[in-house]
Amino acid sequence: MTPTTSSIAILGIGTAVPPYLLDQADTARRLVEALSDKPDSARWGRRIFKQCGVQSRYTCEPNLLEEAADCRYLPSGSPADAPSTAERMAVYKRESVPLGLQAARQALADGAVEPSAITHLITVSCTGQFLPGMDAVLIHELGLASTVTRIPLNFLGCAAGLKAIGLSRQIVNNDSHANVLVVCVELCTLHIQPSGDRESLFAASFFGDGASACVIGSSKLHHKPLFRLGQEHSVLLPDCAEEMVWEVGNHGFDLYLSPHIPRLIGEFIPAEVERLCGDEELELWAIHPGGKGIVDNLQSEFGLSDSQTAHSLGVLRDYGNVSSATILFVLQAMRSHLQDIGSAAASGIALAFGPGLTAEMIKIAYVPAVLAQEQPVGEAYV
């Protein structure tokens, strides 16, 4: 029997970060020191580090905590001394798996789902690759069935985490017995460039490392507070292909982010939200904090309160932009807050953006434990 849309839910969420904390003020200090021979770049870098909305981030690379003269990722020495792409991918292979395992185990425990019950595994990353991939390691280490359906989503950017959630909803909608484990791992700081150009400094100012995971399946009676999932919507915005570019270079991946992105998202997204939700009142807004300007523009366009954007900006402040993994950090923070305040049922939307420009969005509904116990599975969407 295929469940109705309202019974499909995020059953459990897990997050993980590496052990090294990048304090934004200290990182800016070391960056400015590294740019001592480029005063214009140093001034611009200091300003963007201060204004981007980040106070702390995490990195898997301890060398990024070294002083400017000893940090191979900062522009203090010759670019030839910077880590090559091969070196960075070796670090990615070593550090990504433990983070993915930590987040996945948390998600399984949070959702009270046995590894043997997982039927599909979606692994998501745009900051590194290796084969056999992370999916093969996760199956072995977590004790998943060797026959689990593996779906890797690679190099899709920040929107890929929400794309994986939407794909998972479709899988469960077609098979009520399916349980999908989504694992997103992003080590963005491995791609900090030893350059003083504005594009490199902007990217270096707010990306962080981390992993997130979730289990998506049919919600049961007597469940803990959770998010049920409604219809998803994906759109490629017109004439925006060159606004966000992510290419493989000799010293990591080269990222270009256009300053026009917040404006373009503010211009195109309201019509897409209306296409998905009509005139439905949306209380909850889980916005991927691709940058403070994106959240600020959407807050202005939709007339959102500070409390409605607080979780997105809070994740940006404490973790930075963790690419595809970020949306689950936001949903976890939102769920925890709603549970703490004893919130009643509330409906809303999750949104994320990536190269293309691509926008992913999905309807969500918070269901507190008391309602999950009393409401039969299959009733109308909350």
N, C-alpha and C positions, 0 to 999 in steps of 0.2 A: 504494500500500500504506500503510495507516495504522500508524504506529509504536506499540509498546506504551508505556504510561505511563513506563516507566523510561528510555526513550531521549530523552524531552523534557527539555531542560535550559536553564538560563541560560548562554548561550554567552559572553557578554561583559557587563561592568558598567563604567559610567563615572559619575563624580561631579564636581560643580563648585560653587564658592562665589564670591560677589562679593568685591571687594577690601577692603571695610571691616570691620575686626575690632571687635566689641563686647566689651570686657573686662567681665566681670560685676561685679567690685568697683568699677570706675570708673563703670559705668552706674548701679549702686546709689547711689553717692555723688551723682551728678548728679540722680538721681530724688529723693533725700531733700532735696537743695537746692531742687528745684522744688516740693516739698511743705512748705516751711518754715512756711507758714501753716496747715498741717494736721498737727500733730504726731502724732496717732493714726495717720493714714494713713502718715506717714513711717516710724513705728516698724514698722508691719505690713509695709510695702514692703521695708524693710531686712531684716527677718526672712525673708520669702519669697524674696527674691533670694539670700540666703545658704544657704537650706535646699533649694532646688529641684534641686540636682545639676549646675548649669551653671557652668562657669568662663569659657567664651568662646562667642561666636556670631558670625555674619557678617550684614552688612546691605548692601543695595544703595543705601541712602540716607545720604549723608555728613552730612546735617543731624543725624542721630541721634548723631553723635559730638561735636556742639557742646555747649558749656556750657549749663546749664539755661535761662539767660535768652535764649539764641539758638536753642534747639531748639523747633521748632514742634510736635513730637509729645509733649513733656512738659507736665505740668500747671502750668507756671509763669505762663502768661499767660491771656488770655481764650480760651475754647474757639472763639470766632469766628475767632481767628488760626490755628487748626490747619488743616492741608491738607484740602481737601474731598475727597470720594470721587472726583470727576473728576480732581483733581490727582494723587491716588494711583494711579489707573488709567493716567494718562499715563506715570508712572514705571514702572509694571508693564509697559506695552507696550514701552517703550524698553529695559528691563533684563532682561526675562524671556527674550527670544529668544537673546541671546548666551550666556546660561548654559545654556539648553537645547541649543544647538548644541555647546557645549563638552562637555557630558556625553554627548550622542549620538555625537559623533566618537570619544570615548574608548571607548564601549561597542562600536562597530563595529570599532575597531582591536583592542580586547581580545579580541573573539570571532573576529577574522580573517574578518569578514563584509563582503562588498562591498555598497555601497549599492544596487546594482542587484538584489541578491538579496532585499531587503526587500519583502514582499508586503502587510504590514499595519503601520499606524502608529497607536499609541494614545498620545494626549497627555493628561496629567493635571495639573489644577491646581484649587485652590479659593480662591486669593488674588487672582485677577484674570481678566478676560476682554476680548477684543476680536475683531472680525471684519473682514476674513478673519483666521482664527485662526493660532495658532502652528503648527498642522499644515501649513498652506499654505506658510508661510515655511520650515519644516524641509524639506519636499519640494524646494523650489527650491534652498536652500543646500546640502543634503546630496547632491543629485543623485539623489534617489529617483525611481522611475517615476511619471509623472503619473497613472497608473491605480492607484496603491497604495490599498488600502482604508483609509480614515481613520475612526478611532473616538475622538472626544473624550469624556473622562470629567471633567466639570466639577462643582465644588461638592459633592463627595462626602466631603471632609474627609480626615483622616489615614489612613483605611483604604483610600483609593483606589489607592495604589501597589500594594498586595498584591492588590486586586481586579483591577487591570490584569494582574498576573502570572498570576493564576488564569484570567482570560479568555484570555490568550495561550496558556496550556497547552491549553485547550479547542480553540482554533483549530488549533494544530499537531497535536493528537490527531486532528482530522478531516481534516487535509491534511499529509502528511509533508513536502511540499515548501515549506510556509509558513515564513517567517521574520518574526517580529514584533518591531518596534522600539517599546519603551515609553520615553516621555520624560516625566518628572515635574518640574515647575518650581513652586516655592512661594516667594513673597516676603512672608513672614508679618509682618516688622517694619514693612511699610508700613501695617499696621492697628493699630499702637500708638496708644492713645487718650489724649488730654490730660485724663485724669480721675484723681481720687484714690480712686475707689471700689475695693473689694477685688477685684471681678471683673476690672476693667481692669488692676490692678496684677499680679494673678496671671498673666493672659495675657501681660503684658509681660515677665514674669520669665524665660521659658524658650523662647520661639519664636525661630527664626532663619531666615535665607534660604539657599536653595541649590537645586540641581538634581541629579537622578540619572537614569540611563538604563540599559536593558539590552536585549539581543537574546535572544529565546527561539526555539529551533528544535530540530530533531532532532540529537542529538549524534553525532559521527562518531568513527571509530577515530583513534588518535594525537592525541587532544585534550588540551589543557592541563587542569589541575585545574578542576573546575566543580561546580555544584549541579544534580543532576537533580531533576525535579519530580514529585511524586506527586499524589494526589487533593486537591482543595481543598474548603473548607467555608465557607459564609457563613451568618450567623445574625443576626437582629434580636432583641435581648434584650427581654424583656417589661417593660412599664411604665417605660421609661427615656427616653422621647422628650424630656422636658424637662431631662435631665441635661447635655446638651451642645447649645447653640444658637448658630448662626452666621448672622447676618442682615446685610443691607446697610443701613448707616446713612449719615448725611450727611457724616460724617468717617471714612470707611473702613468696614470690616465690624466689627460688634459681636459679640463672642464672650462667651458665658457657659459656664463650666465648673463643674459642681457638685463640691463637695468629696467627694461620695459616690461618684464614679466609680471610684477604686481599689477600694473595698469591693465595689461591684457587679460589677466585672470579676472580682475574686477569688471572688465568690459564684457567678457563672454560668458562667465559662469552663471550669473543670475538667470539667464534664459534657459540654461541647461538644468539648473535646479528646479525651475518652474516646469520644465518638460518632465522631470521625474516625479515631482511632488505636487504639482498643481498649486492650489491655494491652501494646502494643508499647513497647519501651524506647526512649526518646528521649534521645539524647546531646546534640544540638545544639538550642539555643533562641534563635532570632532574634526577639526581642521588640521591637516598635516602642516606643521610649521616649516614650510620650505624656506621661509625667511620672515622676519618680522613684518616687512612691507606687505607680504601676501595676506597675513592674518589681519593687519590693520585695514587693508583695502576691502576685504570681505566683511569685516565688522562694519565699516562705513556703508557699503552697498546694501547690506541686509538689515542695518539698524540694530546690530547685536549689542547686548550689554557686556560690560567688562567680565561679568561672571560667566557668560557664555563662551568667551574666548580664553578664559583663565587657564584651562588645562593645556591648551595648545601652546600658549606663551610660557606657561610654567615648564613644560617639557623642553621648549627651546632654551629657556634660561638655564636649566639644570643639566641638560644633556646635549644641547645643540641639535642640529638636523642630522639624524641617523639614517638618512635616506629611507629605503623601503621599510625599515624596522620601526620608524617613528610613529606611525599611526596606531600601532598597538600599545606603545607607551602612553599615548594620549587616551586611548580607550580604557586602559588599565587605571590611569589616574582619575578619569571621569567616573568609572564604576565604583572605585573606592570612595570617592567623595559622595556620590549618591547614596551609597550604603551607609556611610557615616552619618549623614543628615536624615536618614530614614525617609528618603524620597519616595513618593508614589510613582506609579508608572508614568513614563514620559517618552515621547517620540522625538526623533531627530534625524540627523544625516551625518555621515562621515564622508570627507572629501580629501583627495590627494592629487598631486600634480607631478608630471614628469616630462622628459624630453618629447618634443613633438609639435607643439605642446599638447600633452595628453592630460585629460581630467578623468579621474575615476571617482564615482560616488555611489553610495548605497544607503538605503533607508535603515535606520536602527531604532530599536525600542527597548528602553530599560524596563526590566520586569523585576521588581523586588521579590524576595523569597516568599512572602505571604501570598502574593498573587500567583507566583509560579506553583504554589501548592494548591491554591483554590481553583485556578483557571484550567479547564481541560485543554489538552493539546488539540489544536485544530480550530479553536475559536478565531474570530476575526482578528486581523492585525491590530495590535494595541496602538 
